[in-house]
């Protein structure tokens, strides 16, 4: 899969580094934990994407099985 906009750093959350990639109108949110790349969510709606990024507890919970 090729992205139009790749590796846009968003912020650090609970020891994770959170990034976004964009393809067409879809925002893919992923995190790096140690040496693991974890795909968290994909959003078409930009407001849902922004809301997700503000919810630290949800991001940490989504990554918990992979850490």
C-alpha positions as CSV (number, residue, x, y, z in Angstrom):
1,X,0.0,0.0,0.0
2,X,1.4,3.4,-0.9
3,X,0.5,6.5,1.1
4,X,0.3,10.1,-0.1
5,X,1.4,11.5,3.2
6,X,3.4,9.2,5.4
7,X,4.9,9.3,8.9
8,X,3.4,12.5,10.2
9,X,4.5,12.6,13.8
10,X,1.6,13.3,16.1
11,X,2.8,12.9,19.7
12,X,4.0,10.6,22.5
13,X,1.4,8.8,24.5
14,X,2.3,6.5,27.4
15,X,5.7,5.6,26.0
16,X,4.3,5.1,22.5
17,X,5.2,7.3,19.5
18,X,2.0,8.0,17.5
19,X,2.1,8.7,13.8
20,X,-0.4,9.1,10.9
21,X,-0.3,8.1,7.3
22,X,-2.8,9.3,4.7
23,X,-4.1,7.6,1.6
24,X,-6.8,9.2,-0.4
25,X,-9.2,10.5,2.3
26,X,-8.3,7.9,4.9
27,X,-6.1,8.7,7.9
28,X,-4.3,5.7,9.3
29,X,-3.1,6.1,12.9
30,X,-0.3,3.8,14.1
31,X,2.1,3.7,17.0
32,X,5.6,2.5,17.5
33,X,6.3,0.6,20.7
34,X,9.9,-0.5,21.0
35,X,10.5,-2.2,17.7
36,X,6.8,-2.9,16.9
37,X,4.6,-1.1,14.5
38,X,1.0,-1.2,15.6
39,X,-1.9,-0.1,13.4
40,X,-4.5,1.4,15.7
41,X,-7.3,2.8,13.6
42,X,-8.3,4.1,10.2
43,X,-10.6,7.1,9.8
44,X,-12.4,8.8,6.9
45,X,-13.9,11.4,9.1
46,X,-11.3,14.0,10.2
47,X,-13.1,15.0,13.3
48,X,-13.2,11.3,14.5
49,X,-9.5,11.1,13.9
50,X,-8.8,14.2,16.0
51,X,-11.1,13.0,18.8
52,X,-9.2,9.6,18.8
53,X,-5.8,11.4,19.1
54,X,-7.0,13.3,22.2
55,X,-8.0,10.1,24.0
56,X,-4.8,8.9,25.6
57,X,-6.5,6.1,27.6
58,X,-8.0,4.6,24.4
59,X,-4.7,4.7,22.5
60,X,-2.9,3.0,25.4
61,X,-5.8,0.4,25.7
62,X,-5.7,-0.3,21.9
63,X,-1.9,-1.0,22.1
64,X,-2.0,-3.0,25.3
65,X,-2.2,-6.5,23.7
66,X,0.8,-5.8,21.5
67,X,3.3,-4.4,24.1
